Amino acid sequence: MIKKSTILVLAILMTFFSVSCSCSDERAETQNNIVASSTTQATQTLTTVTTSISTTTVTTQPITTKGQKPKPKPTTAKQEESVIDRTLKSMTLEQKVGQMFIVCSRDESMRESVDKYQFGGLVLFSKDFEGKTKETAKAMIDSYQKSSKTPMIVSVDEEGGEVNRVSLHKAFRETPFMSPQELYKKGGFGLVEFDAKEKAQLLLSLGINVNLAPVSDVAHNGSYIFDRTFGDNVKLTNEFVSRVVTVNNQQKLGSVLKHFPGYGDNENTHTGIAYDNRPYSQFEQTDFLPFISGIKSGAGAVLVSHNIVKSMDANFPASLSPNAHKILREKLGFDRVIMTDDLYMDAIKDYTGGDASKAAIQAIKAGNDLLCCSDFNVQIPAAITAVKSGEISIKRVEESVRRILEWKQTLGIIK
């Protein structure tokens, strides 16, 4: 780079030379006048040159060493959003509807079913891991994913205690995971967090990306669901739910809060319809609180029970109730994925008279994003027909699919 002092000297010499040549008859003037005039012009010249240099735009390229490529520009939020937009736009109606179903696994024919229906996800059970090693279980799950155009949610109920799917088998863990209450009694919240981390790492190592937990219900000793819960202490349940969801998020494992609006001391909906006669105020003061805690901690999904909660909707089970979903969206402020409990349970069969198609269509109308089901070969075609006839709008379907894709993106399932 040329220094300013060098430019000044050159400018003085050039100006002096110009004055000397053009004014040969006036050499009688004093040298001081010549120098003064030359200096003034040189200063003006320097100002012009400096200004020209300072206003010149220089384009630079990233500096790289030999063999290295420039680092890519960071991805913006708009670009991330476009991934979901592109995925959604590329889907057929059938694929969009398929995304709304998280299907209970059946048998080895699941690969063909995944390929045909393009499910949003799978629920695996103990039978899926029986007689397998970690390697063969992962290979099984990988084969399912390869059959899906859009990577799926792969989930299990690994609650600990009464409900485990993977750790029941010694090939995966020496002993099954303990229940939430047992963990807390043995080692407080420190052990709860340690257990959640170990559980997340095991599931993720197999290709399982969502745990259908934590159980966020508050129940009393002697009730059907008590042993699966953290107990009847609301504040401790809030803390339990928050800590498990936080650990899961750190590990990139999806969490599902269940069973909204709070199971309480109700009967088992696997075997029939359960009616909840408690006042709405009790839910506000007790049952909603662990769900609010989990939502604030970043849980990606909430599962809705099949209980008929009379204070919210005396006509529909909560899983099929538009009003129960409105409460979850508007009162609790939940804007992520809502899913049903298994629509194959007797509570729903009894309610619909065994009409699986009716259950699926009402579940979508109610506001569910994901439908947990076993009768997918009946329910998916029924939902597609309902969209084509206008009974369910395509906008309604796309709202759910967007939420599902956003959850998958958050978990790194799609990129």
N, C-alpha and C positions, 0 to 999 in steps of 0.2 A: 504494500500500500504506500502511495506517495505521501510524504509528510507535508504539512501546511507550510513549514519554513522553506522547503525546497521549492514549492510552487511560488512563494513570495519572491525568492531570489530570481527565478526564471522570469517571472512577470516584470520585475524591475529592469532586468537586462534587455528583455524584448522591447519594453517601452522606451528605454534609453536609446536603444539602437534605432527605433523608429523616429524618435525626436531628432537624433543626430543627422539622419539621412534626409529628412524632409525639411529641415530648417538649417541648411549649411551656411546661409548668409547671415545667420543670427548668432554665430558662435561667440560673439562678443559678450552675450549675457553671462551672468555669473553662474558658476557651477552649482551654487546653492539653489537657484531657481529651477535648474534642470532636474536636480535630484528631488526637490520637493514635488515638482510636477509628476515625475516618474513614479514616486512613491504613492501619490494619490491614485494614479491610474492603476498601479499594481494592486493596490488594496481593493479597488473596484473589481479588477480581474479575479483576484483571489475569492472575493465574495461570490462572484458568478460561478466560479469553478466549484467552490464548496457547496453552494446551493444545489448545483447540478448533481454532485455526488450524493448529497443527503437525500435527494428526492428519487434517486434511482432504486427501483425494486429489484432485489436479488432473489432469484429462485434457487432454493437448496433442495437436495435430495437426502434421504436418511443415510447417515454414515454407517457403512457396514464393513466388516472385515472380509477378507477373501473367503468365498465359500458360504457366507451367511446371507440369508434373505432378510429384507426389511421386515420388522415386526408388523403384524396386521393391526389395523386400526381397531380399537375396542368396539364391541357391539353395543349399539344404543338400545334404549327401551323400545323405540319405534321399530327397530329391526327385529327385536325379540317378539314383539306383538305380531309382526308380519309372518313369523313362522306359524303361529296359530291360525292366522287368516288364510295362509296358503294351504295348510292342512285341511281346514274346514271347507274351503272352496273346491278342493280336489275330490271331496267325498261325494259319492252318490247318496240318494235318499236312503237306500238300504244300509249303507255303511254308517250314515249318521245315526239311524235308529239303532243299529248294532252297538254303537258306542255307549248307548244308554243302558246296556245290560251287563251286569257283573254276574257271571254264571257259575253255579255250583258244579264242580267237576263230576263227571260220570264214570268214564272208563277210558280205555286206550283210544276210543274213537274221537276223543276230544280234539285231536289235531284236525281232523276232517271238519268238525263242527266249527272250530275257530276259523278255518279257511272259508267256510261257507257263509258264516254269519258276521264275522269281523267284530267280535265282542269288544266292549270297552275294558272288560277285565274278567278274571277267574277267581273263584274261591276254592282253595284246596283243603282237603280234610285229612284225617289221620290215615285213612286207607291209601291215600296217594303217596305216603312215605313208608308204608309198611314194606319191609324186606329190601329197602333201598339203602344205598350209601349216600354220603354227601355228593359224591361225583355223579352217581346215576340220577339222583333227584334233580341236580342242576341240569343235567342233560335233558331230562324230561321237560323241565320248565323252558329251557332254551328252545326245544323243538316246538313248543306251543307258540313262543314268541316269533319264531321264524315263519309260522303260518299266518301271522297277522301283519297286514299292511301298516297299521298304526300300532306301535308297541303298547302292550296291555298292562293294566294294573294286575298284579298277581298277589293275592292276599290269603291270609290264614287268620283263624281266631287263636292267637297265642297269648291268652289272657294271663296264664299262670294258675296253678291250683286245679280246680275242677275242669277247666277248659284249656287244653293244650292239643295241638295237632302234630307238631314237629318233635318237640322234646320228649314226647311219650316214648320215643324209640331210641334205644341206647346208641345207635349208629350216629345220632346227632347230638346227644347230650347224655352224660352218665345218669343224671336224674332229671325228672321233669321240672320245669320252672315252678317256683312256689307262688302261692296266691298273694295278692297285694297285702292282705291282713297279716299273713305269716311273715312276709318280708319286713314289714314295719315293726312287728313285735320282736323280731330277731336282730334287726340292725338299723331301725329308724329310716329316715328318708335317704340317708347315705346309701344304704343297701338297696333301697327302691331304685335309686338312680343307677347304681352299679348293675343291677339286674336288667334295667331297661336298656342300658348300653350293650350288655352282652347279648341280650335277646335281639336287638336291632342288627348287630354285626353277624349273628348266626343266620338270621333270615335273609339279609342282603347277600350273604355269601352264596346262598342257594338260588338267588334270582327272585326272591320274594321282596316286593317293594312297598307293601302296605300291610300293617297289622290291624286287624279289626278290634282295636282296643285303644285307650283304656275304657273299662266299664266306669261310667260316670254317674251311676245311680246311687241314691242314698236309700238304704233299706235297714230294716230291723231284724234282729236275730230270730230265726224261725221261719222267715219268709222264703219263698222259692229262690230268689236271686241273691240273698244275703251273702252267701259264701263266695260269690264272684265279685262282690263290691268291696270298697274300703271300709264299709261299716255304716253306722248311723250318725257319725260326727260330720257335720257339713263342712266345717272349716278344714278339718284334716283331709276330707275328700277333695275339696278345692285345691289344696296344696299337692296332693297326690297326682291329680289330673294334670295340673300345670307342669309339674316336674317331669312326668313321663312324656308329655307332648314336647317339652323343650329338648329333652335328650333325643327323642325321635327326630326332631327337626335338625338337630346338630349332625345326626348320622345319615340324614336324607331318607328316612323311613317314614312313610305316610301313617298318620294317626286317624282313627275314626272314633268319635265320642258316641257312646251308646248307653242307654236306649231312650232317646228323647221322646216325650218331655220329662222323663224320669219314671223308672219302672215301679218304684215304691214297693209295697208289700203285696202286689197283685199276683194272680195265678199265672201258671205257665202257658204262654200263648202257643207253644209247640203243640199243645194237646186240645186247645179250644179257645173260645172267645173269653177275654178278660175285661171286666168293667171296673173303671176307676171312678169312685164317687167323691173324691176329695175336692174341696173348694179350690178355685183358681188361686186364691191368696196363698195357699200352702205351697203351690208350685213356685210362686214368686219369692217366697221367703226361704224355701229349702231346695227343691228339686232343680230349678233353673240354674242355681249358683255354680255347681261344678261345670255345667256346660258353658256358662259365661267365662269361667276361669280357663277352660280349654280353648275356647274361641279366641280369647285375648292372647293366649300363648301360641296361637298360630296353627291350630288343628285344621287339616285340610278337608275333613268331612264329618258330618253328623248323621248317625243312623237313627231312624225313627221306628218306634215300636208299633206293635199291632194292638195295643190296649185301646179300648174305647174310653176316652177321658171325657166324661159328661160335661165338665165345666168348660171344655173347649169345643167339643162337637159330639153331641149325643147320637148322631146318625152314622158316623164313619169311624173305623179304627184310625188312630192317629196317622198311620202310614198312608192312608187313603184320604185324609182330611185336608181340604184346602185351608181351613182355618188354622189347623195345627201348624201347617207350613208357613202361613202368614205370620203367626206368632214368632216362629223361629227366625224368619227373615226380618220382620219389622221391629219386634220387641227386643229380641236378642241381638239384632244387627248382624246376622250371619249371612255372608255373601258368597260362600264357597259351595262345595258339593253336598247335596242332601241325598241320602240313599235310604231305601226301604230295608227293613229286616226281610228275611227270606219269605217271599210270597207263597212258598210251598207249605208253610206252616198251617196247621189245622184252623187257627183263628181266622185266617183269610179264606181258606176253603169253606169253612162253615158260614162265613159272612156272605160270600159270593155264590154259595150253592155249588161250589166246585168248578165255577166258570173261570178258568185261568186267563182267558182273553179279557174278560171284564175286569179282573184284578189289575192287569197290566195297564189297560187304558185309563182306569180311574187313578192309578198311581201316577201316571204322567200328568193327568189333569190336575191332580192335587198339588203338583210342584216338585216331585222327585226328579233328580238328575240321573241317578243310577238305580236300576231295579235289580235287586238280588233275587234270583229265581233259579228254578230247575226246569220249568216247562218252557224253555226258550224256543223250542221248535214250534210251539203254538203261539207264544206271546209276541215274539218278534214279528212274524207275518201279520198278526192282528194289529200291532201298532203301526206297521207300514200301511196297511189298508185304511186305518183311521186317519192317517195323515193325507193319503190320497183322496179320501172322501171329504176332507175338510173338518172332520170331527176334532182333530188335533192339528193345530197350525204348524207349518214348517218353522216359523219364527220361534215357537215354543220349543221345538226340538233343538234348534240351533243354539238357543240360550243355554240349554243343558250341556250340549256337546262342547261349547266354548269353555264352560266351567270345568268340565272333565279334562279337556286338553290343557287348560291352565294349571290344573293340579298336577298332571303328568309332567308338564314342563318344570314346575317348581321342584319336583322330585328327581328331575334329570332323566325321566323315562323317555321323553322326546326332547330333541334339541334343535 
